Amino acid sequence: MPTTDGRWLMLSRHTQPAKAVALVLGQLKLKLPEQSPPRLSAEKKLTM
C-alpha cells in the first residue's frame, strides 16, 4: 500500500495462528474465520 511520502506499507498476512494462540483458541472453543486469498491488480500490486 503506498504512503503519502512515497514509501510502501507492507502488511503481514498470517494464515495460521501461532502455537500459543492456537492453544488458547482451542481452550476457548473458538475458531478463526477462513481468509480469502489476496487480490492482485493487472499491475501486480495488491488491491484493497
MIDOSE-1310 file (N, C-alpha, C; in nm, 2 decimals, decimal comma, always signed):
residues 48
mptt	+0,09/-0,12/+0,00/+0,00/+0,00/+0,00/+0,09/+0,12/+0,00; +0,07/+0,21/-0,10/+0,16/+0,33/-0,10/+0,12/+0,43/+0,01; +0,22/+0,50/+0,06/+0,20/+0,60/+0,16/+0,21/+0,74/+0,09; +0,17/+0,84/+0,17/+0,17/+0,98/+0,11/+0,31/+1,03/+0,08
dgrw	+0,41/+0,97/+0,15/+0,55/+1,02/+0,13/+0,63/+0,93/+0,03; +0,56/+0,85/-0,05/+0,63/+0,77/-0,15/+0,68/+0,63/-0,11; +0,67/+0,60/+0,02/+0,71/+0,47/+0,07/+0,60/+0,37/+0,06; +0,63/+0,24/+0,07/+0,52/+0,14/+0,06/+0,50/+0,07/+0,20
lmls	+0,38/+0,06/+0,24/+0,35/-0,01/+0,37/+0,32/-0,16/+0,33; +0,40/-0,25/+0,39/+0,38/-0,39/+0,36/+0,30/-0,45/+0,48; +0,19/-0,51/+0,45/+0,11/-0,57/+0,56/+0,13/-0,72/+0,56; +0,16/-0,77/+0,68/+0,18/-0,92/+0,70/+0,05/-0,99/+0,69
rhtq	+0,06/-1,11/+0,65/-0,06/-1,20/+0,64/-0,03/-1,33/+0,71; -0,10/-1,36/+0,82/-0,08/-1,48/+0,89/-0,20/-1,57/+0,86; -0,17/-1,69/+0,80/-0,28/-1,78/+0,77/-0,31/-1,88/+0,88; -0,22/-1,90/+0,97/-0,24/-1,99/+1,08/-0,19/-1,92/+1,21
paka	-0,26/-1,93/+1,32/-0,22/-1,87/+1,44/-0,09/-1,94/+1,50; -0,02/-1,86/+1,57/+0,10/-1,92/+1,64/+0,05/-2,03/+1,74; +0,14/-2,12/+1,77/+0,11/-2,23/+1,85/+0,04/-2,19/+1,98; +0,09/-2,09/+2,05/+0,03/-2,05/+2,18/-0,11/-1,99/+2,16
valv	-0,13/-1,92/+2,05/-0,26/-1,86/+2,02/-0,36/-1,97/+1,99; -0,31/-2,07/+1,91/-0,40/-2,18/+1,88/-0,44/-2,26/+2,00; -0,35/-2,28/+2,10/-0,39/-2,34/+2,22/-0,50/-2,27/+2,30; -0,48/-2,14/+2,31/-0,58/-2,05/+2,38/-0,71/-2,06/+2,30
lgql	-0,71/-2,05/+2,17/-0,84/-2,05/+2,09/-0,90/-2,19/+2,12; -0,83/-2,30/+2,12/-0,89/-2,43/+2,14/-0,95/-2,44/+2,28; -0,88/-2,38/+2,38/-0,94/-2,39/+2,52/-1,07/-2,31/+2,53; -1,08/-2,20/+2,45/-1,20/-2,12/+2,45/-1,30/-2,16/+2,35
klkl	-1,27/-2,27/+2,28/-1,36/-2,33/+2,18/-1,40/-2,23/+2,07; -1,29/-2,15/+2,03/-1,31/-2,05/+1,92/-1,24/-2,10/+1,80; -1,29/-2,06/+1,68/-1,22/-2,08/+1,55/-1,21/-1,95/+1,48; -1,10/-1,94/+1,41/-1,08/-1,82/+1,33/-1,15/-1,84/+1,20
peqs	-1,21/-1,73/+1,14/-1,27/-1,75/+1,01/-1,17/-1,78/+0,90; -1,21/-1,84/+0,79/-1,12/-1,86/+0,67/-1,08/-1,73/+0,61; -0,96/-1,72/+0,56/-0,92/-1,60/+0,50/-0,93/-1,61/+0,35; -0,97/-1,51/+0,28/-0,98/-1,51/+0,14/-0,84/-1,48/+0,08
pprl	-0,81/-1,53/-0,04/-0,68/-1,51/-0,10/-0,66/-1,36/-0,13; -0,53/-1,31/-0,13/-0,51/-1,17/-0,16/-0,54/-1,15/-0,31; -0,59/-1,02/-0,33/-0,62/-0,98/-0,47/-0,51/-0,90/-0,53; -0,47/-0,93/-0,65/-0,37/-0,86/-0,73/-0,43/-0,79/-0,85
saek	-0,39/-0,67/-0,87/-0,43/-0,60/-0,99/-0,35/-0,64/-1,11; -0,39/-0,59/-1,23/-0,31/-0,62/-1,35/-0,17/-0,58/-1,34; -0,14/-0,48/-1,26/-0,01/-0,42/-1,25/+0,07/-0,50/-1,14; +0,02/-0,61/-1,09/+0,08/-0,70/-0,99/+0,09/-0,62/-0,86
kltm	+0,00/-0,53/-0,83/+0,00/-0,46/-0,70/-0,12/-0,51/-0,62; -0,11/-0,51/-0,49/-0,22/-0,55/-0,41/-0,33/-0,45/-0,42; -0,45/-0,49/-0,42/-0,57/-0,40/-0,42/-0,64/-0,41/-0,28; -0,70/-0,31/-0,24/-0,77/-0,31/-0,11/-0,92/-0,29/-0,14
